[in-house]
Amino acid sequence: MDYQATRREKDEFFAAHPQSPLREDQKAVFQGLNYFPPNPALRFTLTLTPFAERKNVEILTNTGDVQVYARLGRFSFEVEGQKVELTLYGNQYGYFLPFVDSLAGVETYPAGRYLEPEGLGQNRFIVDFNLAYNPYCAYNDDWSCPLTPPENRLSVPIRAGEKLFHSPSNHK
């Protein structure tokens, strides 16, 4: 995967597109998003262990709204020699893997980042943390975003994907 090309395209979208999450005053000073260098060790092909019973859960957003997701199953893997587990969610829009790592509030967005794993069939997925991105509410308070559930808070750093967004007009 050409991460640099993907990042350039995203920066162009944020800078100029009418559907950019940035307000006009932010676009005027926008110089690109911050990323960790691509890290091949944080791109996994994982098998999901499905939950015996698929339950819908309500996930609170930063604005107090609620979004409903199905709890699909759990991924287990290692990061920097530590075993970690993350729950995969889904809704009508696809797969959703929110997570908070140990760098939250320092190098990464405090409320967590998101991934949309690629399904390969037979409960196998590509989980590429180099594609981890901040929710739109990281850019300004105009957006409502699901908060990462406690079960997806990791004690390890995930040094891949998008870093904290810095802008003088980040929030209203």
Secondary structure, DSSP 4 states (H G I P E B T S, - for coil): --HHHHHHHHHHHHHH-TT-SS-HHHHHH-----BPPP-GGGEEEEE-EEEEEEEEEEEEBTTS-EEEEEEEEEEEEEETTEEEEEEEEEETTEEEEEEB-TTBTTTB-TT-EEE-PEEEETTEEEEEGGG-B--GGGT-TT---BPPPGGGB-SS---SSB-----TTS--
